[in-house]
Amino acid sequence: MSKDPLERFGAVPQFTVTSDDVADDRPLDRAQWGAGGGGGDVSPQLSWSGFPAETKSFAVTIHDPDAPTGSGFWHWAVYNIPASVTSLPSGAGAVGGANLPRGAAMLSNELGSKSFTGAGPPPGTGTHHYYIVVHALDVEHLDLDPESTPAILGFNAHFHALGRAVVVPVATAGDI
């Protein structure tokens, strides 16, 4: 059985996401770990290209399906990123959203904060995979209640997805 949380959604065109801070199958740097575990709670820099021409907005989600919760752990959820924006700087997920593009909005993560929260895999839970997904959407705005969960964003993004870009760094307790 695949652990890929996107597998069940069906194929959409893939595009490219790159980062100065994270890479597929590479351990997260200290900055992307949670403050409680010695990290910085700094969202990674992301850039994307090759998305469908019809894209009207983007959403970015970071989810750890390996968290021992039964439903994974949402680290970050941002939506209504204008189609003209093709990158987010390191730290864009800071509380308050000052580093986000105009019009973009964050939802609360699993800790109840409208910000990025870094990795913190509990000891004994193995290697965790952090699915960083840029969703290209066919609408300019998702009309979500600001108190919605990242799962609600994922539900809406699924039905509006034109394409998807994914990078999956990893972390294991004790890595930092």
C-alpha positions in Angstrom: 0.0 0.0 0.0 1.4 3.4 -1.0 1.8 6.1 1.7 1.4 8.8 -0.9 -1.6 10.9 0.3 -2.2 12.3 -3.2 -2.4 8.9 -5.0 -6.1 8.5 -4.4 -6.9 11.9 -6.1 -6.1 10.8 -9.6 -3.7 12.2 -12.0 -3.3 15.9 -12.8 -0.5 17.5 -14.8 2.7 17.8 -12.8 4.8 20.9 -12.7 8.0 21.8 -11.0 8.7 23.1 -7.5 12.2 23.9 -6.3 13.6 25.2 -3.1 16.8 26.7 -1.7 15.8 25.0 1.6 14.4 21.5 1.0 14.8 18.7 -1.5 13.2 15.3 -2.2 14.3 12.6 0.3 16.7 14.9 2.0 16.6 15.6 5.8 15.1 18.9 6.8 17.5 21.6 8.0 17.2 22.9 11.5 15.3 26.0 10.3 12.4 23.8 9.2 12.1 22.0 12.5 9.8 23.1 15.2 11.0 25.5 17.9 10.2 22.9 20.6 12.7 20.5 19.0 15.5 23.0 18.6 14.4 24.3 15.2 13.3 27.7 13.8 9.7 27.1 12.6 10.8 28.8 9.3 8.7 27.8 6.2 10.9 26.8 3.3 11.6 29.0 0.3 9.6 27.6 -2.7 9.6 28.5 -6.4 7.4 26.9 -9.1 7.2 26.8 -12.9 5.6 24.9 -15.7 2.1 25.1 -14.3 -0.9 25.0 -16.6 -1.6 28.3 -18.5 -5.2 28.3 -17.2 -4.0 28.6 -13.6 -5.9 31.4 -11.7 -4.4 30.9 -8.2 -2.2 28.7 -6.1 -2.4 27.0 -2.7 0.5 25.6 -0.8 0.1 22.8 1.8 2.6 20.9 3.9 1.4 17.7 5.4 3.1 14.8 7.3 1.1 11.7 6.7 3.4 9.7 8.9 2.5 11.5 12.1 1.0 9.1 14.7 -2.4 10.6 14.7 -4.5 8.5 12.3 -4.9 11.6 10.0 -1.4 13.0 9.7 -0.3 16.5 10.7 -0.8 19.7 8.8 2.2 22.0 9.1 1.1 24.8 6.8 -1.8 25.8 4.5 -1.9 28.9 2.3 -4.4 29.7 -0.4 -5.5 32.5 -2.7 -1.9 33.0 -3.9 -2.3 35.0 -7.1 -1.4 33.3 -10.4 1.3 36.0 -11.0 3.2 34.8 -7.9 5.6 31.9 -8.6 7.6 31.9 -5.4 7.5 32.3 -1.6 10.5 33.4 0.4 11.8 31.5 3.4 9.8 32.6 6.4 6.6 33.4 4.4 4.7 31.3 6.9 5.5 33.6 9.9 2.6 34.4 12.2 0.6 37.3 10.7 1.5 36.5 7.1 3.4 39.7 6.4 5.7 37.8 4.0 2.8 36.4 2.0 1.7 38.0 -1.3 -1.3 40.3 -1.1 -4.6 38.4 -1.1 -3.1 35.1 0.2 -4.4 33.7 3.4 -3.3 31.1 5.9 -5.3 28.6 7.8 -4.5 27.3 11.3 -2.1 24.4 11.4 -2.5 21.4 13.8 -1.2 23.6 16.7 -3.9 26.1 16.1 -1.6 28.8 14.8 -2.1 30.6 11.4 1.6 30.1 10.6 4.1 27.4 9.6 5.1 25.0 12.3 8.2 23.0 11.8 8.9 19.3 12.0 9.0 17.4 15.3 8.6 13.7 14.7 8.3 11.9 18.0 10.9 9.4 19.0 10.2 5.9 17.8 7.9 6.9 14.9 10.5 6.4 12.1 11.1 8.6 9.2 8.4 11.2 8.4 7.7 12.5 4.9 6.7 16.1 4.5 4.6 16.5 1.4 5.1 20.1 0.3 2.5 20.6 -2.5 1.8 23.6 -4.7 -1.7 23.3 -6.2 -2.5 25.1 -9.4 -6.2 26.0 -9.3 -8.8 27.0 -11.8 -10.3 29.8 -9.6 -8.9 33.1 -8.5 -10.2 32.7 -4.9 -11.3 29.8 -2.8 -14.1 31.2 -0.6 -13.2 29.4 2.6 -14.2 30.3 6.1 -11.0 31.7 7.8 -11.5 29.1 10.5 -11.5 26.2 8.1 -9.0 23.4 8.5 -6.3 22.5 6.1 -8.3 19.4 5.2 -11.1 21.6 4.0 -8.6 23.5 1.8 -7.3 20.2 0.5 -10.9 19.1 -0.3 -11.6 22.3 -2.2 -8.2 22.3 -3.9 -8.8 18.7 -5.1 -12.0 19.8 -7.0 -10.2 22.9 -8.6 -6.8 21.3 -9.3 -5.3 21.9 -12.8 -1.9 20.7 -11.7 0.3 19.9 -8.8 4.0 20.2 -7.9 5.4 18.2 -5.0 8.7 18.0 -3.1 9.0 15.6 -0.1 11.8 16.2 2.3 12.1 13.9 5.4 12.9 14.0 9.1 13.5 11.4 11.8 13.5 12.1 15.6 17.1 12.9 16.6 18.1 14.4 13.2 18.9 17.7 14.7 
